Amino acid sequence: MILFVIVAVLCIILGLVMIFKPEEYYTMTQSWKHNERTDPSETYLKRTRAAGVVLTVGVSVLLILFLYTGLK
């Protein structure tokens, strides 16, 4: 149970980074693939933010359900 909560919190943090700092997420995950310094496209930023919302909301709902059903 505690491992699930830890992983869920880490996923929520990752989702929040994707929403509020997509440029940093790009630096962590994609920038090493390019020799020259390039900035992420607007499409990449929008899709990363959308994925962050899905991840944050989805994991939050799962965490709430897990904690709610686990406490009964």
FILO-499829 format. One line per 8 residues: number of its first residue (from 0); their letters; for each residue x, y, z of N, C-alpha, C. Coordinates in steps of 0.02 Angstrom, whole numbers. Layout:
! residues N
NUM) a) X,Y,Z,X,Y,Z,X,Y,Z | ...
! end
This chain:
! residues 72
0) milfviva) 41,-60,0,0,0,0,43,63,0 | 94,63,41,136,123,45,175,135,-20 | 194,81,-53,230,88,-117,185,119,-170 | 122,99,-172,75,129,-219,67,204,-206 | 62,223,-144,54,294,-127,116,333,-148 | 175,305,-136,237,339,-155,241,348,-231 | 226,295,-268,228,299,-341,176,347,-367 | 117,347,-337,63,392,-358,84,465,-346
8) vlciilgl) 114,479,-290,136,548,-275,190,569,-325 | 236,524,-341,288,540,-391,258,553,-459 | 207,514,-478,173,525,-542,136,592,-543 | 106,609,-487,72,674,-483,122,731,-489 | 179,724,-457,232,775,-463,256,781,-535 | 266,724,-568,286,724,-639,233,758,-681 | 169,743,-669,115,775,-706,114,850,-696 | 127,872,-635,128,944,-622,187,978,-658
16) vmifkpee) 244,944,-660,301,970,-698,282,976,-772 | 248,925,-798,227,926,-868,179,983,-882 | 137,1000,-834,88,1054,-844,121,1122,-839 | 160,1133,-786,185,1200,-771,255,1215,-798 | 295,1163,-811,363,1173,-836,377,1124,-894 | 340,1129,-949,352,1081,-1003,421,1089,-1036 | 450,1149,-1031,518,1158,-1058,569,1117,-1018 | 560,1115,-952,605,1075,-910,596,1001,-924
24) yytmtqsw) 533,980,-934,519,910,-951,553,893,-1018 | 551,939,-1066,585,928,-1130,660,921,-1119 | 689,963,-1077,761,959,-1064,779,892,-1033 | 737,867,-987,752,803,-954,744,743,-1000 | 695,746,-1045,678,686,-1082,697,685,-1156 | 701,743,-1188,709,744,-1260,772,779,-1286 | 799,826,-1248,853,868,-1274,916,829,-1288 | 928,773,-1254,989,735,-1265,990,702,-1335
32) khnertdp) 934,701,-1369,930,670,-1435,956,716,-1491 | 970,779,-1475,991,828,-1525,1061,853,-1509 | 1101,861,-1562,1168,887,-1553,1168,962,-1538 | 1126,999,-1573,1122,1071,-1563,1065,1086,-1514 | 1070,1143,-1483,1019,1164,-1434,957,1187,-1471 | 903,1151,-1464,840,1170,-1496,786,1176,-1442 | 740,1221,-1455,683,1229,-1409,626,1185,-1433 | 583,1164,-1387,526,1124,-1406,475,1165,-1446
40) setylkrt) 440,1132,-1491,390,1166,-1531,328,1181,-1488 | 286,1226,-1513,224,1242,-1478,179,1181,-1473 | 178,1140,-1525,138,1079,-1524,162,1033,-1469 | 227,1025,-1462,254,983,-1409,234,1009,-1341 | 238,1074,-1331,221,1103,-1267,148,1092,-1250 | 103,1102,-1300,32,1091,-1288,16,1018,-1273 | 47,973,-1310,34,901,-1299,62,878,-1232 | 119,906,-1213,148,888,-1148,103,913,-1091
48) raagvvlt) 78,973,-1098,32,999,-1046,-31,956,-1042 | -59,937,-1100,-119,896,-1100,-105,828,-1068 | -48,798,-1084,-30,734,-1053,-20,742,-978 | 7,798,-957,15,811,-886,-51,816,-849 | -100,846,-881,-167,851,-851,-197,781,-844 | -192,741,-897,-219,673,-896,-184,632,-842 | -119,636,-839,-81,599,-788,-99,620,-717 | -100,685,-705,-114,710,-638,-185,693,-616
56) vgvsvlli) -233,704,-658,-303,690,-640,-313,615,-633 | -288,576,-680,-297,504,-678,-266,472,-616 | -205,489,-601,-172,460,-542,-204,486,-478 | -226,548,-477,-259,575,-418,-324,537,-403 | -362,524,-456,-424,486,-447,-409,416,-423 | -360,383,-453,-342,315,-430,-318,315,-358 | -279,365,-339,-254,369,-271,-311,380,-221 | -357,424,-238,-414,436,-194,-457,373,-187
64) lflytglk) -471,340,-243,-510,278,-240,-473,224,-199 | -409,219,-210,-370,169,-174,-371,182,-99 | -360,244,-79,-361,261,-9,-431,255,22 | -482,274,-17,-550,270,8,-571,197,20 | -557,155,-29,-577,84,-22,-531,47,26 | -470,70,35,-424,38,80,-437,53,153 | -472,108,166,-485,128,234,-548,96,264 | -588,65,222,-649,32,247,-635,-34,279
! end
